[in-house]
Amino acid sequence: MSDLNTTFAALANPVRRQMLDDLLHGSKTVKELSHHHDMTPGAISQHLKVLEEAQLIKRTVKGREHHCELATAGLDPMLEWAERHKAFWQQKLTSFGAYLEKQGDGDG
């Protein structure tokens, strides 16, 4: 299973985020994914390897073509982390809002 650091490291790079965006519309070959990027095939392959290790894509081989598609397992650690922080801040903001309302009630 992918961990949080691996997921964030994979998503930190704009080339890899663009590749994931390209895959939102369905499976693509490695060649199709490389069209937006002026890089060597080796560099493209390295980016895809990082995304695979983070479990953000799945690669299958059909003949001589490598096809990539989105995978969701790598997002789970990030989503769990984000939900914990969202809940924390929502509670803090709710408390702060209640405090401000109480302060406003005393002014009238």
Secondary structure, DSSP 8 states (H G I E B T S, - for coil): ---HHHHHHHHTSHHHHHHHHHHTTS-EEHHHHHTT----HHHHHHHHHHHHHTTSEEEEEETTEEEEEE-STTHHHHHHHHHHHHHHHHHHHHHHHHHHHHHHHTT-
